[in-house]
């Protein structure tokens, strides 16, 4: 089972506090009493030695001596008395005048010292205090006894004794041992509180940061670290947010670059296909006129034709050369349009006049093909903003294409009208003809012809509508070609010139 950080912190904190209390209990149980005894002996020894030095030869100041005895007892929580070297009690503090038990304990301690000649000699000869742990005959209560030689009338004529009971220490130790039960309960409670504090200050922010980091590893940048504190964890959250923002930005940039690269690759693939198709179509279109020119030229060279036949051969060669020239010119024009080399030179002009000019130019060709052509403007003036030369090419190609695919004794109608407040709509309708079903979507492709036999009598290169498409795309114009009840209708939209531009 996975352990949470809060649980680990609780276990660590509780273990530390419990261990500390256990060590404290061990110290109190096995070491504290001895430690206290040694400390008490050391302190009493030091104090009794200072008392002896400070109050020797002070019989002329008995009030001061009694005061010193009383202060010693109050300060050191011990009983003190001065005895002669023969064991007679000489001076005690006012506190002990009515306390026979304490006087007896002091007297017994003094008797023990005097009866032991070695201890007494050592005490008087070394001028150093001695200490011991003893029990009175009538009680098992242990006491600390400290003795030092003292000079009152003459050198080392007295012994000063101090006694302090150990019983309060033992009783206090027993109370503390019982109190430790409650302390342990308190320790667990404190550990729980500390864990909750850790959870709020440490684990909860870390959980949030871990959650955000998990989301981040799954490329989900929607989550952010909130309630960021001004400390190391807060700095970690800020860094994670900064990393998330940078990764998201980099990933978005990468996606955009990938999409652009995919588009470029697809565009390059399409261009490659177009190149191959273009080469194949150009080869096909040029192969026939080159073959005709080559055959007729060889016939002339070999002298197999004379008179009117020679003239016919030469006219055929010239006609095929013109077709090749027209094909190459259209190919170059289309290539420039597709590559973006040609830019539109926008200017304001009356397109009605341009349409009328193109119709008049092509009227003779219509008559030769047994067709009629009419221009029916529904506006008196139609000022547009476009490239006048490119628009002339568009109109020429559309009407020429209509002438090629309109049978004899039919008509071509050209019109212009308002489409909306910003655009005009130009229409070219050739009657008595139709586009085979499904072919209208291919009419703008290079070298596409409705006549699959590629009849050379129509003098078509198959590039006219492809050029129209590219020019209209440059003008952001919408266009369509479709079958209608009377024939085939070509429509395109051209932008009107703004009044402010016309007034400049």
C-alpha positions as CSV (number, residue, x, y, z in Angstrom):
1,X,0.0,0.0,0.0
2,X,1.3,3.4,-1.0
3,X,2.2,5.6,1.9
4,X,1.3,9.3,1.7
5,X,3.7,12.0,2.7
6,X,1.3,13.1,5.5
7,X,1.4,9.6,6.9
8,X,5.2,9.5,6.7
9,X,5.5,12.8,8.5
10,X,3.1,11.7,11.2
11,X,5.0,8.5,11.8
12,X,8.4,10.3,11.8
13,X,7.2,13.0,14.1
14,X,5.4,10.6,16.5
15,X,8.4,8.2,16.5
16,X,10.8,11.1,17.2
17,X,8.7,12.4,20.1
18,X,8.0,9.0,21.5
19,X,11.7,8.0,21.3
20,X,12.6,11.3,23.0
21,X,10.1,10.6,25.8
22,X,11.3,7.0,26.1
23,X,14.9,8.1,26.5
24,X,13.7,10.7,29.0
25,X,11.9,8.0,31.0
26,X,15.0,5.7,30.9
27,X,17.1,8.6,32.1
28,X,14.7,9.5,34.8
29,X,14.4,5.8,35.9
30,X,18.0,4.7,35.9
31,X,20.2,7.7,35.8
32,X,18.3,10.7,37.2
33,X,18.5,9.8,40.9
34,X,22.2,9.1,40.8
35,X,22.7,12.3,38.7
36,X,20.8,14.3,41.2
37,X,22.7,12.8,44.1
38,X,26.0,13.7,42.6
39,X,24.8,17.2,41.7
40,X,23.4,17.7,45.2
41,X,26.6,16.4,46.8
42,X,28.7,18.6,44.6
43,X,26.6,21.7,45.4
44,X,26.5,21.0,49.1
45,X,30.2,20.4,49.3
46,X,30.9,23.6,47.5
47,X,28.5,25.6,49.7
48,X,29.7,24.0,53.0
49,X,33.3,24.8,52.1
50,X,32.4,28.4,51.4
51,X,30.4,28.6,54.6
52,X,33.3,27.3,56.6
53,X,35.7,29.8,55.2
54,X,33.3,32.8,55.4
55,X,32.3,32.2,59.0
56,X,35.4,30.9,60.8
57,X,36.5,33.0,63.7
58,X,33.2,34.8,63.9
59,X,32.3,34.2,67.5
60,X,32.3,37.9,68.1
61,X,29.5,38.2,65.6
62,X,27.0,35.5,66.7
63,X,24.0,37.2,65.1
64,X,25.8,37.1,61.8
65,X,26.6,33.4,62.3
66,X,23.0,32.5,63.1
67,X,21.9,34.5,60.0
68,X,24.4,32.6,57.9
69,X,23.2,29.3,59.2
70,X,19.6,30.2,58.3
71,X,20.4,31.5,54.9
72,X,22.3,28.3,54.1
73,X,19.3,26.2,55.0
74,X,16.9,28.3,52.9
75,X,19.2,28.5,49.9
76,X,20.3,24.8,49.8
77,X,17.2,23.1,51.2
78,X,19.4,21.4,53.8
79,X,19.9,21.3,57.6
80,X,23.1,22.7,59.0
81,X,24.7,22.6,62.4
82,X,28.2,23.3,64.0
83,X,29.6,20.6,66.3
84,X,32.8,20.5,68.4
85,X,35.3,17.8,67.5
86,X,34.1,15.9,70.5
87,X,30.6,15.7,69.2
88,X,28.9,18.4,71.2
89,X,26.4,20.6,69.4
90,X,27.5,24.2,69.4
91,X,25.3,26.2,67.0
92,X,22.2,25.6,64.9
93,X,19.9,27.9,63.0
94,X,16.7,29.2,64.5
95,X,14.8,26.9,62.1
96,X,16.0,23.8,64.1
97,X,15.5,24.9,67.6
98,X,12.2,23.1,68.0
99,X,12.9,20.3,65.4
100,X,14.2,17.4,67.5
101,X,14.2,15.0,64.5
102,X,16.5,17.1,62.4
103,X,18.8,17.7,65.4
104,X,18.9,14.0,66.0
105,X,19.8,13.3,62.3
106,X,22.6,15.9,62.4
107,X,23.8,14.5,65.8
108,X,23.8,10.9,64.5
109,X,25.7,12.0,61.4
110,X,28.2,13.8,63.7
111,X,28.6,10.7,65.9
112,X,29.3,8.5,62.9
113,X,32.1,10.8,61.7
114,X,33.7,11.2,65.2
115,X,33.5,7.5,65.9
116,X,35.4,6.8,62.6
117,X,38.9,8.1,63.5
118,X,40.1,7.7,60.0
119,X,37.4,9.9,58.5
120,X,37.8,12.5,61.3
121,X,41.6,12.6,60.8
122,X,41.1,13.0,57.1
123,X,38.6,15.7,57.6
124,X,40.7,17.7,59.9
125,X,44.1,17.1,58.2
126,X,43.1,17.7,54.6
127,X,40.9,20.8,55.3
128,X,38.6,19.4,52.5
129,X,34.9,18.6,52.9
130,X,33.8,15.0,52.8
131,X,30.4,13.6,51.8
132,X,28.4,10.4,52.2
133,X,25.0,8.9,51.7
134,X,23.6,7.5,55.0
135,X,20.4,6.3,56.6
136,X,19.3,6.9,60.2
137,X,18.7,3.9,62.4
138,X,15.0,4.5,62.8
139,X,14.3,5.2,59.2
140,X,15.2,3.9,55.7
141,X,15.1,7.4,54.3
142,X,18.4,8.1,52.7
143,X,20.1,11.5,53.2
144,X,23.1,13.2,51.9
145,X,25.6,14.3,54.5
146,X,28.5,16.8,53.9
147,X,31.0,17.8,56.6
148,X,33.8,20.3,56.8
149,X,36.3,21.4,59.4
150,X,35.7,24.9,60.8
151,X,37.7,27.2,63.0
152,X,35.8,29.2,65.7
153,X,38.2,29.7,68.6
154,X,41.2,28.2,67.1
155,X,42.1,26.2,64.0
156,X,39.9,23.1,63.2
157,X,38.2,23.2,66.6
158,X,34.8,22.5,65.1
159,X,32.9,20.5,62.5
160,X,30.1,22.0,60.3
161,X,27.6,19.5,59.0
162,X,24.9,19.8,56.3
163,X,22.3,17.1,55.7
164,X,19.7,17.0,52.8
165,X,17.1,14.2,52.4
166,X,16.9,12.3,49.0
167,X,13.3,11.3,49.7
168,X,11.7,14.2,47.8
169,X,13.7,13.3,44.7
170,X,12.5,9.7,44.8
171,X,8.9,10.8,45.3
172,X,9.2,13.3,42.5
173,X,10.7,10.5,40.2
174,X,7.7,8.3,41.0
175,X,5.2,11.0,40.2
176,X,7.0,11.8,37.0
177,X,6.9,8.1,36.0
178,X,3.2,8.1,36.4
179,X,2.9,11.4,34.6
180,X,4.7,10.0,31.6
181,X,1.5,8.0,30.7
182,X,-0.3,11.3,30.2
183,X,2.7,12.7,28.4
184,X,2.7,9.9,25.9
185,X,-1.0,10.5,25.1
186,X,-0.2,14.2,24.7
187,X,2.8,13.3,22.5
188,X,0.5,11.4,20.1
189,X,-1.9,14.3,20.1
190,X,0.9,16.8,19.4
191,X,2.2,14.6,16.6
192,X,-1.2,14.6,15.0
193,X,-1.4,18.4,15.2
194,X,2.1,18.7,13.8
195,X,1.2,16.3,10.9
196,X,-1.9,18.4,10.1
197,X,0.3,21.5,10.1
198,X,2.8,19.8,7.8
199,X,-0.1,18.7,5.6
200,X,-1.4,22.2,5.2
201,X,2.0,23.8,4.8
202,X,3.9,21.1,2.9
203,X,2.0,18.0,1.7
204,X,-1.1,19.7,0.3
205,X,0.9,22.2,-1.8
206,X,3.1,19.3,-2.9
207,X,0.1,17.2,-3.8
208,X,-1.2,20.1,-5.9
209,X,2.2,20.4,-7.6
210,X,2.4,16.7,-8.2
211,X,-1.1,16.8,-9.7
212,X,-0.1,19.6,-12.0
213,X,3.1,17.8,-12.9
214,X,1.1,14.6,-13.8
215,X,-1.2,16.7,-16.0
216,X,1.9,18.3,-17.6
217,X,3.5,14.9,-18.3
218,X,0.3,14.0,-20.2
219,X,0.6,17.2,-22.2
220,X,-2.4,18.8,-20.4
221,X,-1.6,22.4,-19.6
222,X,-5.0,23.4,-18.2
223,X,-3.9,23.0,-14.6
224,X,-1.9,25.7,-12.8
225,X,-0.4,25.9,-9.3
226,X,-2.5,28.3,-7.2
227,X,-2.2,29.9,-3.8
228,X,1.6,30.0,-4.2
229,X,3.4,30.9,-1.0
230,X,6.6,32.9,-0.8
231,X,8.9,30.0,0.0
232,X,10.8,27.1,-1.6
233,X,7.5,25.2,-2.4
234,X,6.0,28.4,-3.8
235,X,9.0,28.9,-5.9
236,X,8.7,25.3,-7.1
237,X,5.0,26.0,-8.1
238,X,6.0,29.2,-9.9
239,X,8.7,27.3,-11.8
240,X,6.3,24.6,-12.7
241,X,3.8,27.2,-14.0
242,X,6.5,28.9,-16.0
243,X,7.6,25.5,-17.4
244,X,3.9,24.7,-18.3
245,X,3.5,28.0,-20.1
246,X,6.7,27.6,-22.0
247,X,5.9,24.0,-22.9
248,X,2.4,24.9,-24.1
249,X,3.8,27.8,-26.1
250,X,6.5,25.6,-27.6
251,X,4.1,22.8,-28.3
252,X,1.6,25.2,-30.0
253,X,4.5,26.6,-32.1
254,X,5.6,23.1,-33.0
255,X,2.0,22.2,-34.0
256,X,1.8,25.3,-36.1
257,X,5.1,24.5,-37.7
258,X,4.1,20.9,-38.3
259,X,0.8,22.0,-39.9
260,X,2.7,24.5,-42.0
261,X,5.2,21.8,-42.9
262,X,2.5,19.4,-43.8
263,X,0.9,22.0,-46.0
264,X,4.2,22.8,-47.6
265,X,4.8,19.1,-48.2
266,X,1.3,18.7,-49.6
267,X,1.8,21.8,-51.8
268,X,5.1,20.5,-53.0
269,X,3.6,17.1,-53.7
270,X,0.8,18.8,-55.7
271,X,3.3,20.9,-57.5
272,X,5.3,17.8,-58.4
273,X,2.1,16.2,-59.7
274,X,1.3,19.3,-61.6
275,X,4.8,19.5,-63.0
276,X,4.5,15.9,-64.3
277,X,1.0,16.5,-65.7
278,X,2.2,19.7,-67.2
279,X,5.2,18.1,-68.9
280,X,3.0,15.2,-70.1
281,X,0.3,17.6,-71.4
282,X,2.9,20.0,-73.0
283,X,4.6,17.0,-74.6
284,X,1.3,15.8,-76.0
285,X,0.2,19.3,-77.2
286,X,3.6,20.0,-78.8
287,X,4.1,16.5,-80.3
288,X,1.3,16.8,-82.9
289,X,2.3,20.3,-84.3
290,X,5.9,19.4,-84.3
291,X,5.1,16.2,-86.2
292,X,3.0,18.0,-88.7
293,X,5.6,20.7,-89.2
294,X,8.3,18.1,-89.6
295,X,6.3,16.0,-92.1
296,X,5.3,18.9,-94.2
297,X,8.8,20.4,-94.2
298,X,10.3,17.1,-95.3
299,X,7.7,16.9,-98.1
300,X,8.7,20.3,-99.3
301,X,12.4,19.4,-98.9
302,X,12.0,16.2,-100.9
303,X,10.1,18.1,-103.7
304,X,7.0,15.9,-103.6
305,X,4.7,18.9,-103.7
306,X,4.4,21.8,-106.1
307,X,2.1,24.7,-107.1
308,X,-1.0,25.0,-104.9
309,X,0.0,22.0,-102.7
310,X,3.3,23.7,-101.9
311,X,1.3,26.8,-100.8
312,X,-1.0,24.6,-98.7
313,X,2.0,22.9,-97.0
314,X,3.6,26.3,-96.2
315,X,0.3,27.7,-94.7
316,X,-0.1,24.5,-92.6
317,X,3.4,24.9,-91.3
318,X,2.8,28.6,-90.5
319,X,-0.6,27.8,-88.8
320,X,0.9,25.0,-86.6
321,X,3.8,27.3,-85.7
322,X,1.3,30.0,-84.6
323,X,-0.5,27.4,-82.5
324,X,2.7,26.4,-80.9
325,X,3.6,30.0,-80.2
326,X,0.2,30.6,-78.7
327,X,0.5,27.5,-76.6
328,X,4.0,28.5,-75.3
329,X,2.7,32.1,-74.6
330,X,-0.2,30.7,-72.6
331,X,2.0,28.3,-70.8
332,X,4.4,31.1,-69.8
333,X,1.5,33.3,-68.7
334,X,-0.1,30.6,-66.6
335,X,3.3,29.7,-65.1
336,X,3.8,33.3,-64.0
337,X,0.3,33.5,-62.5
338,X,0.7,30.3,-60.5
339,X,4.2,31.2,-59.3
340,X,3.0,34.6,-58.1
341,X,5.4,36.5,-60.4
342,X,2.6,38.5,-61.9
343,X,0.9,41.0,-59.6
344,X,-2.3,42.8,-60.3
345,X,-2.1,46.5,-60.9
346,X,-5.4,47.7,-59.5
347,X,-6.9,50.8,-60.9
348,X,-10.4,52.3,-61.3
349,X,-12.1,52.1,-64.7
350,X,-15.6,51.6,-66.3
351,X,-15.7,47.9,-67.1
352,X,-18.7,48.4,-69.4
353,X,-16.5,50.1,-71.9
354,X,-13.9,47.2,-71.6
355,X,-16.6,44.5,-72.2
356,X,-18.0,46.5,-75.2
357,X,-14.5,46.6,-76.6
358,X,-13.9,42.8,-76.2
359,X,-17.3,42.0,-77.7
360,X,-16.6,44.2,-80.8
361,X,-13.2,42.6,-81.2
362,X,-14.6,39.0,-81.2
363,X,-17.8,39.8,-83.1
364,X,-16.1,39.0,-86.4
365,X,-15.1,35.6,-85.2
366,X,-18.6,34.9,-84.0
367,X,-20.0,35.8,-87.5
368,X,-17.5,33.4,-89.1
369,X,-18.8,30.6,-86.8
370,X,-22.5,31.5,-87.6
371,X,-23.1,32.9,-84.1
372,X,-24.5,36.2,-82.8
373,X,-23.1,38.1,-79.8
374,X,-24.8,40.8,-77.7
375,X,-23.8,42.9,-74.7
376,X,-26.7,43.9,-72.4
377,X,-25.5,46.1,-69.6
378,X,-28.0,46.6,-66.8
379,X,-26.0,49.5,-65.4
380,X,-25.1,52.7,-67.2
381,X,-21.7,52.9,-65.6
382,X,-19.8,50.1,-63.8
383,X,-16.7,51.4,-62.2
384,X,-14.5,48.7,-60.7
385,X,-11.1,48.5,-59.0
386,X,-9.2,45.8,-60.9
387,X,-6.3,45.2,-63.3
388,X,-7.7,46.4,-66.6
389,X,-5.3,44.2,-68.8
390,X,-6.0,41.1,-66.8
391,X,-9.8,41.7,-66.9
392,X,-9.5,42.1,-70.7
393,X,-7.7,38.7,-70.8
394,X,-10.4,37.1,-68.6
395,X,-13.3,38.4,-70.8
396,X,-11.5,37.4,-74.0
397,X,-10.8,33.9,-72.8
398,X,-14.4,33.4,-71.5
399,X,-16.0,34.6,-74.7
400,X,-13.5,32.8,-76.9
401,X,-14.2,29.6,-75.0
402,X,-18.0,30.2,-75.5
403,X,-17.4,30.7,-79.3
404,X,-15.5,27.4,-79.5
405,X,-18.2,25.3,-77.8
406,X,-21.3,26.9,-79.2
407,X,-22.8,25.4,-82.3
408,X,-23.9,27.3,-85.4
409,X,-27.1,29.5,-85.4
410,X,-26.9,30.1,-81.6
411,X,-26.1,33.2,-79.6
412,X,-23.7,34.5,-76.9
413,X,-25.1,37.0,-74.4
414,X,-22.8,39.1,-72.2
415,X,-24.3,41.1,-69.3
416,X,-23.4,43.1,-66.2
417,X,-25.6,43.9,-63.2
418,X,-25.4,44.9,-59.5
419,X,-24.8,41.8,-57.3
420,X,-24.8,43.7,-54.0
421,X,-23.7,47.1,-52.8
422,X,-20.0,46.2,-53.1
423,X,-19.9,44.0,-56.2
424,X,-21.0,43.6,-59.8
425,X,-21.8,40.3,-61.5
426,X,-20.7,39.7,-65.0
427,X,-22.4,36.8,-67.0
428,X,-21.5,35.1,-70.3
429,X,-24.3,32.8,-71.6
430,X,-23.8,30.7,-74.7
431,X,-27.0,29.0,-75.9
432,X,-27.5,25.6,-77.6
433,X,-24.6,23.9,-75.7
434,X,-24.1,22.0,-72.4
435,X,-21.3,20.6,-70.2
436,X,-21.3,16.8,-69.9
437,X,-22.4,15.8,-66.4
438,X,-19.6,16.0,-63.8
439,X,-17.2,17.8,-66.1
440,X,-17.7,21.3,-64.9
441,X,-15.4,20.8,-61.9
442,X,-12.5,20.0,-64.3
443,X,-13.0,22.9,-66.7
444,X,-10.5,25.1,-64.9
445,X,-7.7,22.4,-65.0
446,X,-4.8,22.9,-67.3
447,X,-5.2,21.2,-70.8
448,X,-8.6,20.0,-69.9
449,X,-11.1,19.8,-72.8
450,X,-14.6,18.6,-73.0
451,X,-13.8,17.2,-76.4
452,X,-11.7,14.1,-75.4
453,X,-10.5,13.6,-79.0
454,X,-8.6,16.9,-78.7
455,X,-9.8,18.0,-82.2
456,X,-7.2,20.4,-83.5
457,X,-9.7,22.3,-85.6
458,X,-11.0,24.3,-82.6
459,X,-7.5,25.9,-82.2
460,X,-7.7,25.4,-78.4
461,X,-4.7,25.0,-76.0
462,X,-6.8,24.0,-73.0
463,X,-5.3,26.8,-70.9
464,X,-7.8,29.6,-71.3
465,X,-10.0,28.9,-68.3
466,X,-7.0,27.9,-66.2
467,X,-5.6,31.4,-66.8
468,X,-9.1,32.9,-66.0
469,X,-9.2,31.0,-62.7
470,X,-5.7,32.3,-61.6
471,X,-6.5,35.9,-62.6
472,X,-9.9,35.9,-60.8
473,X,-8.2,34.3,-57.7
474,X,-5.8,37.3,-57.7
475,X,-8.8,39.6,-57.6
476,X,-10.5,37.5,-54.8
477,X,-13.4,37.0,-57.1
478,X,-16.0,34.2,-56.9
479,X,-16.8,32.5,-60.2
480,X,-18.7,29.5,-61.5
481,X,-19.6,27.7,-64.7
482,X,-22.8,25.6,-65.0
483,X,-25.5,24.3,-67.2
484,X,-28.7,26.3,-67.4
485,X,-32.0,25.9,-69.4
486,X,-30.7,27.9,-72.4
487,X,-27.1,26.6,-72.4
488,X,-23.9,27.2,-70.5
489,X,-23.6,30.1,-68.1
490,X,-20.3,31.6,-66.8
491,X,-20.5,34.1,-63.9
492,X,-18.0,36.0,-61.9
493,X,-18.1,38.7,-59.3
494,X,-15.9,41.9,-59.5
495,X,-15.5,44.5,-56.7
496,X,-17.0,47.9,-57.2
497,X,-14.8,51.0,-56.8
498,X,-15.5,52.9,-53.7
499,X,-16.9,56.4,-54.1
500,X,-14.1,58.0,-52.1
501,X,-11.5,56.3,-54.4
502,X,-13.3,57.6,-57.5
503,X,-13.3,61.2,-56.2
504,X,-9.5,61.3,-55.6
